[in-house]
Amino acid sequence: MKRLIQAVAIALAVSAPFAAQAQSNQPLTRAQVHAEVKALKQAGFQSSDWFYPASIVSAEAKIARQHDAAGYGSDRGASSESGR
């Protein structure tokens, strides 16, 4: 009986992080999807394009370059020197 309790406790301890991680992945909202589609269209993507995989990859790369140039996200080269 003692081994059963230990096995259940270990199983719960191992599965707890997976349950917490699963809850953090929320589905996209309608507004987020519309914003992504609008950004893709502004980057030159057309849904009727015959070269679908290549065209969406290039549009996403263009969007990523624009975000990097605009300063979105964290600065990988940034540092802080507290007390100097």
Buried (B, 14 or more C-beta within 10 A) or exposed (E): EEEEEEEEEEEEEEEEEEEEEEEEEEEEEEEEEEEEEEBBEEBEBEEEEEEEEEBBEBBBEBBEEEEEEEEEEEEEEEEEEEEE
